[in-house]
Structure formats: C-alpha cells, structure tokens
C-alpha cells in the first residue's frame, strides 16, 4: 500500500452511479468528490433517497461506480477489503456466535495466531465495556449493546477507514445519545478515520469535524460545513449557541 503522507486517507474522485430502469437510465449519484484526511471524522447528511447509502457501498467496494474512482492511501478500491470496516444500522451480528466470537469473526478469516486474536478480542470487549458478556449471544443483549459489538467487530480488523451507515438510526432517543457519546470517546482514543452517513443533523454536528451536505435527483454534494467545536464534547455541547448555529447552517444547506 502507498504510504505517501501527503495523500488524503480516503479520496472519492468524480463518482457517478446510474442504474438501468426498464428503458431509462436512472442517475443516482453525479460527480461526487470528497476527501478525508487521516484520523478525521466526517459525516454526510442528506434527504432520504439522495444516494447516501449507495455512495457508502461504492466506497466499501460492495458495488462498482459507473464513473470515477475511490482510493484509500492512494490505492484504487476494486472491491471489499480489510482497509475499510463497515458498520450498518441493523447490527448484522451472527446469532449463533457468542459476542467474543462475533468480534473475532474477521480475525479468523485473517488466520491470525490464536493468542493474538484472543488478545485483540479481549481488548475490544474491554473498550466497549462488555467483557462480562463475552460468552453471551446477541439475543441476550439490548440494541445499544449489539451496536457496540458491531463497532468492536469492525475495529478489531484494524481498518484504515471506518464506514458507518446510520449506525444509531434504529435506537431509541436515550440509547442513541448514549451511543453517540460513547463512540465520540472511542474515536478520540483510536483516532481512526471515520465516514458516517446520517439523516440526523444534530448527530452529524455533535460527532463530526466536517459535514458534506448532499442534494437529491441526482445525488450530489451541494455544500461542505466545518464544525468548529471543541474536540471534547458532551451532551451539554448540544445546548450551546455555537452548536445551535452550526445545526441551523446544516439545515439551511439541506433546504437549498
């Protein structure tokens, strides 16, 4: 892999995506360009149906673009890879595996030495505060706990970029806020590069350093907003005038 420190960690270059619908061509994404620097937390917000998930799936290598390229550390993405971890909204845990085995699933595919794999699993169980649930099964956990496990499973593979598709969207309001605060603290510890899509403006402002605002028909980047808030944030941050003003700016950009 290229180790040029002058390159962005993630580059999305002129991405467009079209689908054939009967005899017509449906343009879902048009000329998407964005960069993420190493250790940066970036959110993409946009209305339902604007192509946010399609864009994330292209970056993950799950579907090919019709035009353009995605690069991680300067290397063109040609399919799924260990350099990109993915966290979905619906947990995607294996119900027949214990929590420890769910976290270690990708490590087994990598054929890591057993000792190293167990050490990494134990570390991430501790990070997410679920060590005592190591031998439990997903059905025994709450929604918030399941999503912590999904995040730990993605991080255990030590990806270069973590991609998150509305990861807290299925949670109740209180659990959602708890997970937002938890994940922000986790990002500050790991310094992993994060790209998250969400339709929740407040969530995007609270978590990220920069927000890309998407428009629809076809999906495109119509604005970029820097989030000039302290790195250390708590739920009380949402009550500050600075936070409210940034939220207003994003909402206004979505209405254009």
N, C-alpha and C positions, 0 to 999 in steps of 0.2 A: 504494500500500500504506500502511496505517496505521502511523504512526511514534510511537505512544504508548509511551514508555519505561517506563511503569508496568505495561504488559501483559506477561504471560509471552510468551516467544518462541513456544512451542507449547502449545496448550490442547486437551485431549481431554475433551469435555463429555458425560457421560451416554451414552456409546456402547454400543449393544447391536447384536448381529447374529444373525439367525436364517436358517436355510435350510429350504426345504421338502424333506422326505424321504418320498416316497410320500404318504401322507395325514397325516403327522405334521409338526409344526414342531420342528426341531432348534435349540435355543438354544445358540449357540457362545460368545457374549460377552454379559455382562449388566452394565449400569450402570458402565462403565469411566470413571473420572475421573483425570486426571493432568495436571500442568503441568511444563514445562521452562523455566527461565529462560535468557536469552541466555548463551552460552558454557558452558553446563552439560553435563556428561557423565552420562547416566542409563542404567542397564541395567534391563531387565525379565527376570526369571527365572521359570521355571515348568516343570511337568512336561510331557512330550510330550503333545500333543493338547489343551492348555488354551486354545489360540486365540492364541498369541503372534504367529505369522506372519499370521493373519487380521487382528489388530489393526494390525500394521505396514502391511499392504496397504491398510487403510482410511485410515490416516494418510497414506500415499503417494498416495491418491486412485485406487488401482487397482480397488478395489471400494467400493460405497456402504455406509454403515451402515444398519441397519434403523431405528435411532433415534439421535438425538444429533448432535453436530457436532464437527468438527476445525477449529481455527483456527491460522493462522500469522500472527503480528503482528496479531492481531485480525481477519484476513480469513478467511472461511469457505472451507474446502477443498471444491471441487466436482469435482476430477479431478486428474490428474497435473500438476505444474508445476515450473518451474525453481527455485522456492523450496525444494524438497525433493530432495535427492540420495539415491540408493539403492545400497547395496552388498549383493550376495547372496552366499550360501555358495559357489555354483558358478562364480564369476568372470564369466560372461556376456560374455566378450570375443569380438570378431568375428575368426574365424580367418584371414580373407582380408585383414585390415588389419594394418599394422605397429603396433608399440607406440605410436609417436608418433601415428599416425592413430586408434588406439583412444582415446587420451587426448583427442584433438581432435574426436572424433565429435560430441559435443554442441555444440561451438563452431561447427562448420559449420552445424548446424541453426539456430543463433542468427544466422548470417550475420555473424559478427564480421569486421572488416577482417583481411586475411591477416597483416599484420605483428603485430597484437595477438594473434591466435590462435597464431602461431608462438612468440611471446614467452611466452605462458602455458603452452604445451606444454613448452617448454624449461625453464621454471621448475619445473613439476611432475615432469618427468623427473629434474631435479636433486634435488628434495625426496625422491623415493623411491629415489634412488641408482641409477637405471637409464639414465643419459644415453647410455652406450655401447651400449645395446640399443635405441636409438630406431628403428632400421631392421630390427630382428628381428621375428619373428612369434610369436604366443602359443605355438605348439607347441615353440618353442625355449627356453621359459622353464620354470622349476620352478613348483610350485604356489604357493609363497610369493611368488615374483616376479610371477606372474599376479595374485595378490590385491592386491599393491602397485599394479599398473597399474589394477585396477578401482577402488581407492580414489582414485588420482590422477584418473581419468576423472570420478568423481563430484565431486571437489573443484574440478576445472578449471571447472566450470559455476558455481562460487561460489554454492552454495545457502545458504539461511538455516539449514536443518536437515539434518543427515546422518543417514539412517536405515540401520541395518545389521542384516541378518538372518543371525545366526550366521555372521559373515564368516570366522571362523577354524576352523569346525567340521570342515572337510574336510582339514585339515592334520595332519601327524604332530606328536607332542608337542613336539619340539625346535623345529620351524619355527613352531608355534603360539606358543610362548613368545617367540621372536624377533619375530614379528609383533605380539604384544601390546605388547612394549616399544617397538618402532618406532612403533606407532600412538599410544601414550600420549605419546611425544615429539612426534609430529606434531600431536596435538590441543593440546598445550601451546604450540606455535608458532602455530597457526592460530586457536585459540580459537573454533572452530566449535561450534555446539550439536549434540550427538550423542545419539541414542536408539538403543540397541543391544539386541537380544534375544539371549538365550543360555540354554542349559540348564546351562552350566558355572559353578558357584557361585564357584570360585576366580577364574575370568576376570572375572566381574562385580565381585567385591570389589577385584581388582587395578586394574581400569580406571576404575571409576565413582566419582562423588561421592555418588550416591544410587541405591538399588535398590528397585524395585517388585517385590513377590512376588505372583505370580498363583496362584490356585487353579483347579480344573477343575470341569466339569459343573454349571453352565456356567462359562466363563472369567470370573474376577472378580479385582479387586485385593484381596488379603487382608492385606497388610502393606506398610509403607514403612520402609526402614532407611537411615539416614545413614551414610556411610562416612567416618569421621573419621581419615583417614590423611594423611601429608604429600603435598603436590601432586606433588613429585618422588619417583617410586618406581622401584625397580629390582627385579630378580628376587629379590634378598635380602629385599625387603619381605615376601615370602610366608612367610619364616621367623620373622617377629616374632610376639610374643604378641598384639599388637593385631590383626594380620591374622588369626591363627588364631581369635581370639574373634569377630571380625566374620563370618568364614566359618561358625562354629558358629551364630551368630544367624540367618543366612540359611537354613541347613539346617534349623534348628528351625522357622522360619516356613513352610518348604515342607512340613513334616510335619503342620501343623495341619489 
